[in-house]
Amino acid sequence: MRYIIQIHLEHKTDVIRDIEIPAEKSLKDLHDIIIDSLRLEKNEMASFYKTNEEFELLYEIPLFKIDDK
């Protein structure tokens, strides 16, 4: 199975990309594909968000753990 994910980047001009990714890939893999597709810096911080059907944010899934230490 594969997923098609639509990415929206709000910048000077709106950028929209459709990304196809195999279901067995991780969020880190998805992050790397997004970074390459949008030609962003490799060290960009990132999070994914779980939403409901109205796209209200339910919770954040950070790509990297950030400790307060």
GUBA-411539 format. One record per residue (C-alpha): x negated, y, z negated; residue in three letters. Coordinates in steps of 0.1 Angstrom, whole numbers, padded with zeros to 4 digits, always signed. Example, Ala and Ser with C-alpha at 12.3 -4.5 7.8 and 13.67 -1.06 7.14 Angstrom:
2
-0123-0045-0078ALA-0137-0011-0071SER
END
This chain:
69
+0000+0000+0000MET-0011+0036+0007ARG+0001+0069-0007TYR+0004+0101+0013ILE-0002+0131-0010ILE+0004+0167+0000GLN-0021+0192-0015ILE-0013+0229-0018HIS-0041+0254-0024LEU-0030+0290-0031GLU-0057+0313-0019HIS-0059+0343+0004LYS-0040+0321+0028THR-0020+0291+0018ASP-0037+0258+0026VAL-0018+0226+0029ILE-0034+0191+0035ARG-0018+0157+0037ASP-0041+0131+0023ILE-0037+0094+0027GLU-0052+0072+0000ILE-0051+0034-0007PRO-0030+0026-0039ALA-0060+0009-0055GLU-0081+0040-0055LYS-0086+0060-0088SER-0079+0096-0096LEU-0116+0103-0094LYS-0116+0089-0058ASP-0086+0111-0050LEU-0105+0141-0065HIS-0135+0134-0043ASP-0113+0132-0012ILE-0096+0165-0021ILE-0129+0182-0027ILE-0143+0170+0007ASP-0111+0179+0025SER-0109+0214+0012LEU-0147+0219+0013ARG-0148+0229-0024LEU-0178+0228-0048GLU-0185+0193-0060LYS-0187+0205-0097ASN-0152+0220-0097GLU-0132+0211-0129MET-0100+0194-0121ALA-0068+0180-0137SER-0039+0161-0123PHE-0004+0167-0137TYR+0026+0144-0142LYS+0058+0161-0133THR+0095+0153-0133ASN+0117+0154-0102GLU+0121+0192-0106GLU+0083+0195-0106PHE+0083+0207-0143GLU+0050+0198-0159LEU+0052+0169-0183LEU+0016+0164-0192TYR-0020+0169-0179GLU-0044+0142-0169ILE-0079+0158-0170PRO-0104+0143-0147LEU-0132+0147-0172PHE-0129+0146-0210LYS-0138+0178-0227ILE-0148+0176-0263ASP-0148+0204-0288ASP-0182+0194-0301LYS
END
